[in-house]
Amino acid sequence: MSTVTTPRAAPSSDADEAAVRKAISSISRPPRASAAQAALTFGWRGMLKVKHVPEQLLDVTITPVMFVVMFTYIFGGALAGSTGEYLEYVLPGILVMGVLFTTVYSGVALNTDLTKGVVDRFRSLPIWRPAPLVGSLIGDSVRYLIGGTVTILVGVILGYRPDAGVPGVVAALLLVVVFAFGLSWVFTTMGLLLRSPSAVMNAGFMGIFPLTFLSNVFVDPETLPAGLEAFVDVNPVSILATASRGLMEGNPDSGDILIVLGLAAALTLVFAPLTTRLYRKG
Amino acid sequence: MTTQTTLAIEATGLVKSFGETRAVDGVDLAVRSGSVYGVLGPNGAGKTTTIRMLATLIRPDAGTARVLGYDVVSDADAVRSLVSLTGQLASVDEDLTGRENLILIGRLLGLKRASAKARAGELLEAFGLSEAAGRLVKNYSGGMRRRLDLAASIVVTPELMFLDEPTTGLDPRSRNQVWGIIRALVAEGTTILLCTQYLEEADQLADRIAVIDRGAVIAEGTPGELKASVGSGALHVRLLDPDQRPEAERILDRELGTVVAEADPAALSVACADADRGAMAVAELTRSGIRVADFSLGQPSLDEVFLALTGHPAQDPAATDQPDLTEKEQAA
């Protein structure tokens, strides 16, 4: 092996010039890291940050609990006659909403990261160009999974019993996470274009709020005015919510699922290269 | 056949503007392999922008640069695989521990997991960071952070290392350690491009120095040549009472020659190569009832170098109006 372990000296808090010289000469350049190794290493970095600052998980654990409980008890009686019936309808929707809201934070986090000196080092490394971005979105996808799981668990505690059981729920969760991964690239692009984290946050929510509320997440669009109903029907968030409902209720619609996967792929294909270019450009 | 005169860096006519500001305005550099090349200048002179172009972080608007034989634009990836950068902001991740930082870089450079771990341990030991290895970097002192930063730059030993103000803000002890590390790198054959605001640092470490001002090289040579063009030493005096400065200026002017009033309203400096004459000048001040807080005889400051070379002080407002741009401003 090319590395050498120096003999254990008494621990000191000074640099030891002889040891530094030895360390400089004792390594030969390894073959370049594969794209996968580079991206996964950045994913590992994301996980380490969660380990050191667990408070970062508050938004994906507390917020879903609040959403499920609030929407079920406030709107349930009025909209569906009973909280139980409404929960059946709204839980897949809240799953979608909760996870999509979290995607905005991917852009905010990237924007914050850019102000730090370590980005210079990343950009000066001979690595697969999109690796830092792909890696952090892999890390973020774990957050989406956690948020989605918490949402579903709270639903189950409140009495939600999906007809398709665990496999259907897992499939719906994965579908939502895949779509969120695609959508995150839009926000990472914003994260590189806008000047401050709060600008990214504002712009992000300005987009995601209307998309979420003008969808079938909370109510069946049949009661809406015709023009609005037409919009709601083609809104990708509605299609994602319908596809998730189908999976969880045991009557999956392959058409909706394909549209969602296609959209996720399209968003990634357009915005991932754009984000990568902006990240490298400087 | 030209191995003896190989240039590690060859830059011609580099230009980079940010909006209206021409941060770098036609910089030429020729850095010999295996040498330490100092780029000396005040804040906003264009040092960082130059280094960032050479390290492939930003593209020049005009001009060309070859680093270790590769073009920084068309062969950027080849350049990246041979250089390391230690930026002005410590280029380490504050939210990770020291050990995690080094493993991260090792993995990104292609080391296997076990080798990355072993390498991190070896470097932490050599840089005196073993005890702090498990602590988050945000809790490190400035000196520790800088040492970790340098360790991260040699996880795989680079052919060429860019160092952007490696000792700015460090206490003297940490500064000496950083100098020691830089000397160790040079001894092992790494070429170094060192940006600094301190003449003393460039003098201590560099084989050649380029003085840069307002985006252009205004002088180039060995430290000896440069100092000779400025005068070999300077007497620095700080008064207890700033109101006495005009009178002190008159006395020093009579004793030694042209006096430079420094930014500190109580401080003065004057070119002075001879310690005896300096001592007599200070004695003359005391005799005239001027109270001296402290004085020293040393190398000319960057201010004096600038005054000698450009006729304006380094901290000219026009020069400091162009702070080094942050990442986001450049990306925008």
Interface residues (C-beta under 8 A of the other chain):
Chain A: M1 S2 T3 V4 T5 T6 A9 P11 S12 S13 D14 A15 D16 E17 A19 V20 R21 K22 A23 I24 S25 S26 I27 R29 P30 P31 R32 A33 Q37 A38 T41 F42 W44 R45 L48 K49 H52 V53 N111 L114 T115 K116 G117 V118 V119 D120 R121 F122 R123 S124 L125 P126 I127 A131 L192 L193 R195 L278 K281 G282
Chain B: R52 A55 T56 L57 I58 R59 D77 R80 S81 V83 S84 L85 G87 Q88 L89 A90 S91 V92 D93 E94 D95 L96 T97 E100 L104 I105 R107 L108 L109 G110 L111 K112 S115 A118 R119 G121 E122 L123 E125 A126 F127 G128 L129 S130 E131 A132 L136 R147 A152 I154 V155 V156 T157 Q177 G180 I181 R183 A184 L185 A187 E188 T190 T326 E327 K328 Q330 A331 A332
